[in-house]
C-alpha cells in the first residue's frame, strides 16, 4: 500500500497500481495525486516489476479532479492551487519516464484528468461499459494531464479539437474505432484480460520496450533524419543486451526466447 487511496501490488512481474476512492469514482485529491506519483516512482525503481497495470477500484477508472476539493480551493482564493504544475505534470512525467510498459485497465468512466492518465499509458484495455470524456470545457477549463499532446497524436488535431471543445462522451466501441483504446473486452473479462496482457509484457524484453517508447516519443517531435539517428543510437544500445544475444541464439536453435529484462 502506498496510501489508502492508491494501492500498490507486485505479482508475476506486474506492478498493479489501483486508484482506490471508489465511493468518489476515484476522483483525484491532492493527497491521491501525490500518492500516485509515489507509486509510479516506486514501480520505476522496483526490480521485481517489469510492467505496470493502472486501474481503478469500483465502477469508475477515474472521474478526474475532485471538484469538492477544487471548490474549497476556489472559495479560499487559491484557484487551482498550482495542482497542474505540482501534481498532474509530475504524474504524467513519471508515466512517460517509466522504463517499463504501462497498461491502463479502464473499468468505467475515465473523465478529465482520468482520461488523460489513461491516454498517457502505452496500451488501454477498456471494459465494454467504459466511457471516455474530456470534460474540461464543461467546467470552463482547458486540458491538462498532457491531453493536448497525447490526444491529437492518437486521433489527429481535428478530432482532438472536437473531443475537447464539445466534451461529448465516447463509449468503448467508438474509443476502439478512434484508437483511444487498444482493446475492448466484456466487463467481466477486463481484469483477467488486462492482467494477462501486463504479464505478457512483463515476460518480454523490458529494455527493448523502453527503447520503443523512447523512439516513439522522440519521433513525435523530431524530423525523419533525427528519428533515424535516434533509432541507430537505441539499436546500438540494445545490441549489447543479454536479452538480444539470448533471443538471437534461441532463434537460431529454433527455441523460444526467455527474456530477463537486461
Secondary structure as UniProt FT lines:
FT   STRAND          6..11
FT   TURN            12..13
FT   STRAND          14..19
FT   HELIX           22..24
FT   TURN            25..26
FT   HELIX           30..45
FT   TURN            47..48
FT   STRAND          51..56
FT   TURN            58..59
FT   STRAND          60..62
FT   HELIX           67..75
FT   TURN            76..77
FT   TURN            79..82
FT   HELIX           84..88
FT   HELIX           89..97
FT   STRAND          101..106
FT   STRAND          109..111
FT   HELIX           113..119
FT   STRAND          123..127
FT   TURN            128..129
FT   STRAND          131..133
FT   HELIX           136..139
FT   TURN            145..146
FT   HELIX           147..155
FT   HELIX           157..166
FT   STRAND          170..171
FT   HELIX           172..178
FT   STRAND          183..185
FT   HELIX           187..189
FT   HELIX           190..202
FT   HELIX           206..219
FT   TURN            220..221
FT   HELIX           224..239
FT   HELIX           242..252
FT   TURN            253..254
//
